[in-house]
Amino acid sequence: MKLAIAQINCTVGDLAGNAFRILESCRRASEAGATLLLTPELALAGYPAEDLLLREDFYQACDTALGSLAASVPAGLTLIVGHPAQQDGKHFNAASVIREGRIFATYHKQKLPNYSVFDEVRYFEPGDEPLVFEHEGVRIGVVICADVWEQEPAIRARRAGAQLLLALNASPYHLEKQLTRYEVLRERVRETGLPIVYANLIGGQDELVFDGASFVLNREGLLMMQMPAFEEAFGLVEFDGAEPLPAEVIPEEPLEAAVYKALCLGVHDYIVKNGFPGVVLGLSGGIDSALTLAIAVDALGAERVRAVMMPSRFTADISQNDAAQMAENLGVHYTELPIEHLFETFLDSLAGEFEGLPFDLAEENLQARIRGTLLMALSNKFGSIVLTTGNKSEMGVGYSTLYGDMAGGFSVLKDVPKTMVYRLSHYRNSVAPIIPMRIITRAPSAELRHDQTDQDSLPPYEILDAIMEAYVEYDRSPAEIAAMGFRTEDIRRVVTLIDRNEYKRRQAPVGVRITHRGFGKDRRYPITSKYKFEF
């Protein structure tokens, strides 16, 4: 038996486009001599379709598309395709076996995830029956994503006579996710004694990035085939009965390379799938905007990227020089729009209100808001979406300006801590030296007042990021964080800032998720709350 895996980039709601991708994979499978093709979870509708799944007309459109797809599958090929299904007034996350132009059988996902970025209980009913079908003398069980993260569905399939498991997945990326997948699926192999074929979705969908990296394990849990991450791919694996034979194993990416590719894929798909002609961003001469620019160019091409330097009285000459050099290195459209005269105009208008008061955060944020206004004007005029350049560390503690540097449509580094920003910058320069080294080595500064550095207002980023990770990603209490060796004053400062600035993060643009828990779909804290931790 020869099986094909279609690791395809589906778009939510693009039923015709997704069906076309599936049929193209059918054609390739038939030409390669495969008789069985596996697609990812909900490939026909895209994942996650969120509240589209509350609409009856959406299910009707999916049913129509599924029928057309079934009629178009080449003769001699059996297709397993993921799709939403309705039956007797209930809705299911389903997978259908299509052969000979018709739907041969349909499986309903049994374990519905309702944690982290998943809320399938909101949309679907759980199934309770295994699906096992025979193909070329092999009894094959079908499961969907979370069904292999718990033991019951796989064991039910084995008890129903399965000799091989096919798992359709829409498993989003976060740091070191592939290692977790290996561990979980090897546990299923140990429990059932069944080989597993794991087909994962690829592509960006709003905050989420699906990394693909589909693979096959034999009955000993050994890796027989590994497909690439962060790109569409078509894989083939042959079987001796139910036992997979060795095929190509693509090595896993190093951490920084994987994160960088995830960010590029997230940016590319958000811009392209939403039909924006390009992007515009403010280039400050600092490391965050430099890395954002590099990712944008690698994701979209220099011709679709516009960079704007907006110097003020506090902008150092080296910042302007480094920004210009960065733009030249990447070949993007580069403009300098000084804001000093605009800043003076605003100060003159506010002179009566501000009389006798010192220069403080109001004047600092005013500069950021002038820059945000200019970027949004360019966005309106040329149709390009504004990329914001703030990182997770800044977003976490509110070291950002509403309607200023937070103004924009997509936040590339929203879930990237500052320490990772440095690691990614070094990684990108190891590929090709495009970020001037002075940008990486200079002390980070917002340059909104004289002699300003980030560490005037924040703990060192190594400490901030470690405390933030413990508190935000792992829900550790201040006492538990203190037991890790951090000073109480640093913990109090970081935790207080994180809690106080939830209102800002609710108004921030969406951005790529790459950690175990990002701000947004993952972490939903109340803005209005009197709960305080004891320190």
N, C-alpha and C positions, 0 to 999 in steps of 0.2 A: 504494500500500500504506500502511495506517495501522497503526503498532505502538504498543502500550501497555507501559509499564514499571511494575511493582508494587514500589515501595520500601516494604517491609513490615517490621514489628517482630515477628520470630518468637521463640519461646521454646524452648529446648532440651528435647526430649522431649515437647513438647505437640503430638503428631501431629494430633489432632483440631482443636485450636485453630489450628494453622498451616494445615491444609487449609482450614478455614473462611475464613481471611484470603485464601488464594489464590483460593478460589472467589468470594469477594466481589469481588476484583479482576477475575476472569473476567467476572462480571456487569457490572461497570462498563465493561470493555473492549468487551463486546458492545453495550451501550447506546450507547457512544460511536462505534460503527462500526468499531472496530479488528478486525482479523482475526488478529493475532499478539500474544501477551502474553509478556513476559520477566520472570522472577522472579529473586531473588538465589541465590547459592550455598547448597546444602543447605537451602533454605527449608523443605522439608517436615519435616526433623528438627531444625532449629535449628543454630547454629554458635557455638563449637565443642562438639561433643557429647562430646569427650574419651573416657574409657574406656567410655562406653556403646557406643562403636564396637568394643569387643572382645566384645560379647555377641551371640550368634546370635539370641536372642529379639528383640533390638532390630531387627536387620535384617528379621526375619520380620514384625514389627509395621509397619516402614516399607514393606515390600512390599505388605502388606494395605492400608495407607493410600493408597499410590500407586495401587493398582488401583481403590479406591473413588473417588479423586480423578479418575482418567481417565474413569470412567463418568459423572461429573457435570459435565464441562466442556461448556459450551453448544455446540450445533451451529454450525458455521461459524467457530469460533475454534480457532486452534492455540496450545497452551500449551507453553512451555519451562520446566520445573521442575527445581530442584536437589534431589537426594536421595542418601542412601547406597545402594549396590547390592552385591549378592553374586552371583557367577557362577563356577561350577566351583571352589568352595571359596575363591575370592579375593574381596576386598572393594575397592570402588572409590568414589571421590568422583565422582558421576555427575550428568548432566543428561539428561532425557528429553524428546523431542518428542512431545506428545500431540495427537492429532487424531482426530475421528470416534469418540470414546469408547474409544480404545485407544492403547497406547504404540507409536508409529510407528518411533522409533529412539532409541538411547541412546548417549551420549558418556561416555567415561571420562577424567577429568582426567589430563593427561600430566606436568605438572611439580608435584611435591608439595613444598611448602615445609617446611623442617626447620631453621628458625632463628628467633631472636627469640621471639615467643609461639606460633609454629607448630611442630607436631610431627606432621604428617600421615603421614610415613614410618612412624610407630608403628602406624598404623591401616590404611592403604590401599596398594594396588598401583598403579603408574602405568599409564595407558593408553598406546597407541602408534599409534592410528588416528584420523584426522580424521573429523569428522561434518559433512557438507554435505547440506542438503536444499533442495528447491525450494518456494518459496511465492510465488504470484502472479507467476510468471515470473522471480523473483530467486533466485539460488543463495546460500543463507545458511549460513555456518559458525558452529559453536558452540565456544566455549572457556570455561574456568573459571579465574577469578582469576589464579593464578600463571602460567597459560598465556600471559597477555599481558605478564608481566614478563620473559619470555624470548622469543626470536624464533622458535624452531623450530615450536611448535604453530600459530602464526598463518601462518607460511610454508607448512606442510603443508596448512592449510585452503585457502590461495590456490591451491596446486598441484592440489588436488582440485576446483578450479573455483569456490571461494567468491567472491562479489562483495560481500559484506557480512559483518562479524563481529558476533556477539552474545556478550557476555562477562558471565557470571554471577559475582558477587563477594560475598565476605564479608571486606571489607578494614577492619580496625579503625582507629580514629582515633588519630593523635598529632599533635603540633604541625606545621603546614604540610604535612600528608599530601596534601592535594588538589593542591598544586603538583607534588609528586612523581608523582602519578597522571597528571596532564596530560603531564608530560615523558615518562614511560614509554610511554603510549599513543600519543603523537605519534610516538615512535620507531617503534612498530609500524606506524603509518599510513605513515610514510616508507618502510619496508622492503617493505610489501605493496601499498600503493596502495589499501587497502580502508578504507571508513568503519567505525567501531566504535560500537556501542551498549554502554554500561557500566552495568549495574544492580547497585547495592550495597545490602547489608543495612542496616537501621536498628535501634538499640536497645542496651540494656546487657545484658551477660552476664558476671556476676561482675566480674573486673577490667576487662574489655574494653568499650569503647563503639564501636559501629558507627555511623558518621555519615551513611550514605546518600550524598547529594550525587551521585546518578547523573547521567550526562551522555552526550552524543552528539557525535562528531567526524565531519566529512566527510572526503573523500579527500585534502583539502589539510591536514588537521589542525586546521581551524577549528571552534570550539565552536558547534554548532548548537542545542543544548538543554542546560540545566543545571537540575536539580531542587534543592530546598532541602536544607540539611543539618540533622541532628538532629531530624527529624520524619518521620512516615509521609507518603507522597505518592504520587500517581498521575499519571504523565506520558504524554503522547501526542505522537508525532512522525510526520509524513507523509513519504513517500518518492516521488521521481520515479525509478522504476526502483530502483536500489540506492543512489541519492544522497539523503541526508536533506535535507529542506527546513527553513529556519529556524523555530524554535519558541521558547518562552519560555526566557530565560536569567536565573536568579535570581542576583544578585550574591553573591560569597563574603563570609562574615562577617569583620569585623576579628578579629585574633588573640584579644584578651581576650574578646570576645563569643563566639567559637567555643569557647574553653576553658570558659567559664562554662556554656554550653549543654551541653557534653559532661559536665560534672560533674553538672548537674541531671538529665540523662537517665540517667546511671549510677546516681545515688541513687534516682530514681523507679523504675526497672526492678528494681533489687535489692530494694527494699522491697515493691513491688507484686507482682512475679513470685514472690517467696518468701512472700507472704501475711502480712506483718507489718501490724498495724493502724496503726502510726505509729512515731515515733522519739523518743528522749530524749537530751539531751546536756548536758554541763556547760558553763555559760556563765561565763567568768572575768572578763570586762571587757577581754580582750585581742583582738587582731585575728584570730587563727586561729579561735577559737570564734565570733566575730562573723560571719566569712565563712561558716563552716560552717552557722550558723543561717540566714543569708540563703539559702544554696543549698537547705537542707532545706525552707524555707517555699516557695521558688519551685518546687521539685520536687514537693512533696506537698500544699501548702496549710497554713495556720496551724493549722487544727483538728487536724492529725495530728502536731503538733510540741509537745514539752514541753521547756522549758529550766529548768535548775536552777543557781542560784548557791550555792556552798558556801564561804563565807568562813572564813578562819582569822585568827589574830593578825597574820599578815603581809599580809593583804589590805587594800589601800588603799581608803579611802572612795570615791575617784573610780572605782575598779574596780567597786564595788557599784553606784554611781550610773549608770555607763555601761552595765553589764549590764542593769539595770532599764530604762533608756531604750531600749536595743536591743530588748529583749523587747516593750516597749510599742509601739515603732515597727512591729513586725511582727505584733502582736496574738496572740502565742502564749501558751499556758499557762505561767506563770512562778512558780517557787517559790524561796525562800531557805531553805537547810538549813545553819546554822552547824555547823562541825565542831570548834570549839575544845574542847568538853567531851569529845568522842570522842578527840581528840588527847591531852588530859590523861590520860584513862583509859589509853590505850596507853603513854604515858610513865611513868605510875605503875607499870604492870605490868612495864615493862622497866627500871625504876630500878635494880634490883639488878645486872642484866647490864650496864647502861651506866654504872655508877657510876665517876666519875673521868674519864670520856671526854668530849671536846668535842662540841658540837652540830655535826653534819656531814650528809653525804648520807643517812645512815640516817633521821634525823629529817625531812629534806626529803621523801624518798620515802614515808615513813609517811603524810604528809598526802595525797599523790597517791593512795595505796592506800585510804585512808579514803573519799575521793571516789569512786574506782572502785567500791568496795563499795556505796555508797549508790545510785549509778546502776544497778548491776546488780540491786539489790533492787527499784528502781522498774521495771526491765525485766521482772523475774520477775512482779511483781504485776499489771502492766497489759499485758504482752505486747509492748510497744514495744521495738524494738532500740536498743541504745546506739550512737550515732555518736561515734567518737573524733575529736579535733580537731587532732591533730598533723600537721605538714607534712613534706614530703620532706627538707628540710634537717635537721630534728630527727631524723627516722628514720635518715637517713644516718649521722649522727655519734653516735647513741645518746643524744641529749639528750631522753630520755623515760623513763618509769618502767614497767617490767614490772608488770602487775597493778594499775597505777595509771591514768595518763592513756592507757595503751595498752589498757586493759580495754574491750572493746566488740565489736560485731559487724560494723561497717563503717567504713572510714576514708575520709572524703570527700577529704581533702587529702593522701593518702598519696603521691601522685606530683606534688605541687605545691610547687616550691621557695618559700622564704620571699619572695624578691623578686617572684615571680609572685603570691603572696598579696596583696601590696600593690597590684600592678597590677589584680588582679581586684576588690579592694575599691574602688579608685577607679572602675573601670568600673561596678560595681553602683551606686555612688552617683551616677554620671552618668545612670543610668536613673531612679533615684529615691533621694533622700538618706536612707538608712535606717541606715547605720553612723555613729554619732557620730564627728565628725572627731577628737576627742581619742583615740579608740581607734586611729586610723590614725597619728597623729603621736607618740604616747607611745613611749618606748623599750620594746621588748618585754621582759617579765619573767615568770618562772614564779611569782613571789611565794611562795617557799617558805622564804625567810629575809629578814632586814632588808636593804633597799637593794640588792636583787638585780636584775641585768639579764642578758639572754642573753649580751651581749658580755663579761661577766666570765669566761665559760667558753669562748666561741667567737670565731673571727675575725669581722669584719663580714660580714653576710650576702651582700653583693655579692661578696666574695672567696670565701667558703665555697661559694656556689652555683656560681660559675664553675669552681672547682677540682673540685667534685663532678661537674659536668656533663662536664668533660673526662675525669675518671677513670672514672666510672660509665657514662656514655652512649656515650663514644667510645673507651674502653679506652686512653687515652693514659697513657704512663708518667710517673713523676715528673719525669724529665729532659725529656720533651716538654712537660710543663706548665710547668716552669721556663723553657723557651725562649719560653713565651707571656708571660713577664714577671712571674710570681708569685714571691714570696719563698720560699726553701727551707724556712724554719721554718713558714710557713703551709701549704705543701704537705705536709710531714711530719706536721703536726698533723692535718690533715683526712684524709689517706689512712690514717693509723694509726687514727683513730677509726672511719672507715668499715669497715676490715677487722676491727677488734676487736668491732664491734657486730653482726656478721652473726647471732649467736645471738639477739639481740633481735628482729631483723626477721623471723626465721623464726616467731616467736610472735605477730606482729602480725596484726590482722584484714586481710582483703582490702580493697582500695580501688580507686578509679577510676584507670586508666592514661591519662596524657595526654602523656607525653614519649616520646622515641625509645626509651628503656629505663627501665622502672620496676623497683623492687624487687619480686620475686615471680616471675612466669612468665618474665620477660625475663632476669634476672640470677641465676645459680645458682652462688654461690661456696661453697666448703666452709667449715664452721664450724671444724673442726679442721684447721689448716694451719700449717706452719712456714715457708712461703715468705714472704720479706720483700724489699721493693724496696730497691735501693741508691739512696741519696740523694747 
